[in-house]
Amino acid sequence: MKTVYDKINKYASLILLIVFMTILYIVFLLKSQDNDMFFEIMSGRDILNGNFHTISHMNNFPIIVQQWLYAVCLAITDKFGTVGNIGFVLVQNIMLCSLSYVFINIKTHNKPRAIIGSIFALLYCHDYMINVRPQIITAICLVAQLIFMELYKEKKQIRYLLPIFPILILSANMHQAVFLYHGFIMIPYFYKKEKPFIDWKLVAFTPFFMACSLLTPYGLDGSLYIVRTFMSHTYEIIGINEILPVSFIDYVGIKMFLLCGVTIFCIYRQKSNYFANFFTFSVTILTLISARHISIMIIPVLFLLCTIEDFKFLHTVYARGCMCLICIAMCLLFVKHTKDIRYDYGPVVNAIEEKDAMIYNTAMDLGGWLEYNGCTKIKLDSRCEAFSEEISGVPNVMTDYLVLSQGYRIDMEDYSYTMVEDDEILELVEDYRYVVSKKNQYVNRTLNRNPDEWTKIFDDDVYTVYIHND
């Protein structure tokens, strides 16, 4: 007869794994807020106040909020403060884990694997999942679509395709920028093992699915807005992380490399599983193109979790030892990071006493936070797509930003660079009451040389604030 000790000993690795996942999740959750969250909240507030079609609540530059419904949800939950924001992330994470559990269970009919795998998939793809970003809604809708595609593949009944229509409409209004993902994941399902080898019913449904991805209050303007944004010079001037390619030597690249390695191993062990292999390699290639696509990395993770034969290795002595070491390391990491979760923007905001004053904010990442705290006349914020001349209609917005931040002006026709004098920098900011900049930006050097015109009122290791002398 097995004793209590025997049962604990048997499941020791599983208990340690759950402890490790819980600690890791808490560490990620405490860092869930970011600078983009605040202008999303302000956009949501603006929509709730009736300013729907074009959002121009901060710098009077027109902008279409493709993720308008997500912004509205954020604005509503923000009424409950930090608890509301973190609670919003928790609800989304629970939804994603639940859907991942259903998907793995459908594929494997193994509930323990589905439980562990759903949590692991969330943590492995945490970059955009445990965060206040609409990419998590995209992942939720993608996994939900996969569930109904799997049911259709198994049952061959059209009724399982019908729920995909509202899923696509919801995804389009929550995060329209990535609507093509839904069409992309359907391609492998066109193929059937039996004759005819092409599922023509699914092919016939696809144009209607894609049409649903465009059903937003903005109509085609939302998609055209994205095209105009990427055709502008804005992203050539500012290296935005979300559109930069992913390298195999960075943090995300290493995780993708591991995915490819496990996939190759699965191909070697299970040569017939071409369906999952297609998803893994194609999604990996798509993710390498841009960091924006990281949110769909959860798809190959789920397929690989369904492919791996068993998790018996968790009960080995080596696995238990590894889990103990990982848990100890995560506890130390947690203690270290609880003291400094993220930068405290409060002193920067408090230095600006006149909230309705004109502010030239070259520290673009602070824009949403400043506005969230009552500053409504800010030149720039991190919604850089609004600053292209093709959208805003205001010329030289980004080239002037380069003058202040880097000290040179760029000619967009031949990409030539010209260093500027202090007088030109002073001329750009002369109509502003405050200048908020990062520590290493060129404007600081110029303003420090002119104490008669500008006075430094705040300075730390990250940001500097100047006020124009009356």
Buried (B, 14 or more C-beta within 10 A) or exposed (E): EEEEEEEEEEBBBBEBBBBBBEBBBBBBBBEBBBBBBBBBBBBBBBBEEEEEEBBEBBBEBBBBBBBBBBBBBBBBBBEEEEEEBBEBBBEBBEBBBEBBBBBBBBBBEBEEBBBBBBBBBBBBBBBBBBBBBBBBBBBBBBBBBBBBBBBBBEEEEEEBBEBBBEBBBBBBBBBBBBBEBBBBBBEBBEEBEEEEEEBEEBEEBBEEBBEBBBBBEBEEBBBEBBEBBEEBBBBEBBEBEBBBEBEEEEEBBEBBEEBBEBBEEBBEEBEEBEBBBBBBBBBBEBBBEBBBBBBBBBBBBBBBBBBBEEBEEBBEEEBBEBBBEBBEEBBEEBEEBEEEEEBEBEEBBEBBEEBEBBBBBBBBBBBBBBBBBEBBBBBBBBBBBBBBBBBBEBEBBBBBBBBBBBBBBBEBEEEEEEEBEBEBBBEBBEEBBBBBBBEEBBBBEBBEEBEEBBEBEBEEEBBBBBBBEE
